[in-house]
Amino acid sequence: MKRRGPSRSLLLFSTLSLVSFAIACGGAKFNDPPGIAVASVAPTSNPLVAQYSVTVALECPGQVMVQFGPDTSYGRNTAWYPTTSNVRQTATILVAGMKASTTYHMRAQAQAFCPGGTATFTGPDTTFATGPLPSSGFPTLTVTRPNPSASSPENPGIELMDLISPGDTLMQAFFTDRDGNPIWYYPLPADSSPETIKFLPNGHLILNIVNGPDSLLREIDLAGNTIREMDISVLAQKMQAAGFNFVPVNLHHDLLPLDNGHLILLANFPKTLTNIVGYPGNVTFIGDGVIDLDENWDPVWAWNSFDYLNPNRHLNGLPDWTHSNALVYSPVDGNLLISMRHQSWILKLEYLNGTGSGSVLWHLGYQGDFALTVDGVPSADPSEWFSYQHFPSIVSQNGALTTLAVWDNGDNRVLNTAGLVCGLGSPDPACFSRATVFQLDESNASALVANLLWADPLSLFGIWGGSINQLGNGNVEFDLNAPAVPPNPGVASQIQEVTQTSTPQVVWQMQIGPVTQNAYRGYRVPSLYPGVTWP
């Protein structure tokens, strides 16, 4: 089905309430001087989030935001929100990113963009005291800086924490500052886990909440208020009504918000096949589907793994055939990448912003479509490929060149051309995990090349989960989750920011415990607001 491509939509965290006021003759003057007239702050249902209301009256189109911090130097700010001219209006802005049980100073700042220049107005200082953290508590977060560097200081931002620990009463969905202090959280029942937490273009958050076989898509604002939600059963009905050739049983692992308000979902569903290699007779497969929802959360495009993949390639046995875990949008061509852990491949799908056929354009990984080079030198060593990977993320794109970071878990890594596979040690060589950065060259469709630019081979093996991003300062941050042998007793996950050098140095590190608190994903984001980076 055809639809328009992604567009840059305005990002809002607030609701602007317009109220009438008297305008003098000519329609260009206010009853009171232009600027910030009234400001007030109130608590929300989240003790770490404030509701700041500011009334502004500007003679030209403009914008308003809130600055906040533990003292009057402030230090952080919300996003800017638009205002209109010649209208007295009240903006209600959710202020988030504060530590518990702390008094914060806040003030509003407005700008009016007039033909003669920009006028800036600053409101009075006010204070807000955050509440305590919930009694259910948080996991133990231990932050260290083993090798701080003036030449490669740690990257700005905060940490998104997506923990999976069904049955645990500790918090699983939250953000921290870089000292490990929680600054935002979303409580979930003990029988539920947040398989995905991501930002939407409108500034809200989207979660895929999993409870056993059930899954629920939920959009919330920063105060934790539900904006809308959809259960898997409702999505299944919509897929059937739209005539797609599969019906999702659950949503899992990842979702991908697009700038045009669409959501790309990852879903599971079963199918019975016959006479598969190694499985005579009938056998049930669990395959993956990709679903594109429009702004109303109605399905408009879909992709079915059974239509494009060889069922006789089942590296991890059956029924869990593909076990996809990540979706990535490719801005340079409007296509999608999908990471399939149990195929040990990353696939590129012809999406073309919703008009594509769904064809698999290439398979990246061992026995895929790319020739491998290491630092530009051709290599036949299969151990240099990623294995049972997680969280590919695009670092940059330049024409036919794409730089891609991949968290290489290393399960079942093929170690040599004879097919030797790693294990948990003795007699098999032990598996190991790596942070990797590849550059993909698609300039010649018949001779694709993947060049391993950088890798950080670890002495640890993170069996599942994990994430990786190249940060703005050039460092790489990765989440080693579920280590077979923990680096320290009680550590379930270890997140590190390291220099992207031949001998990587650990600039920043967070260890998470107890062992039940697995950080499925933990990674740096600029702030809680779109377009804003907190130092």
Beta strands, then each sheet from edge to edge (+ up, - down):
strand 1: 15-18
strand 2: 35-43
strand 3: 49-58
strand 4: 62-69
strand 5: 76-77
strand 6: 81-83
strand 7: 87-96
strand 8: 103-114
strand 9: 117-122
strand 10: 126-129
strand 11: 140-144
strand 12: 158-164
strand 13: 173-176
strand 14: 182-185
strand 15: 193-199
strand 16: 205-211
strand 17: 214-220
strand 18: 226-231
strand 19: 250-257
strand 20: 263-276
strand 21: 279-293
strand 22: 299-304
strand 23: 324-330
strand 24: 335-340
strand 25: 345-349
strand 26: 360-364
strand 27: 371-374
strand 28: 377-378
strand 29: 390-398
strand 30: 401-408
strand 31: 434-441
strand 32: 449-457
strand 33: 467-470
strand 34: 476-481
strand 35: 493-498
strand 36: 506-513
strand 37: 518-525
sheet 1: 1+ 7- 3+ 2-
sheet 2: 5+ 4- 6+
sheet 3: 5+ 4- 8+ 9-
sheet 4: 5+ 4- 8+ 10-
sheet 5: 11+ 36- 35+ 34- 33+
sheet 6: 14+ 13- 12+ 37-
sheet 7: 15+ 16- 17+ 18-
sheet 8: 19+ 20- 21+ 22-
sheet 9: 23+ 24- 25+ 26-
sheet 10: 28+ 27- 32- 31+ 30- 29+
end
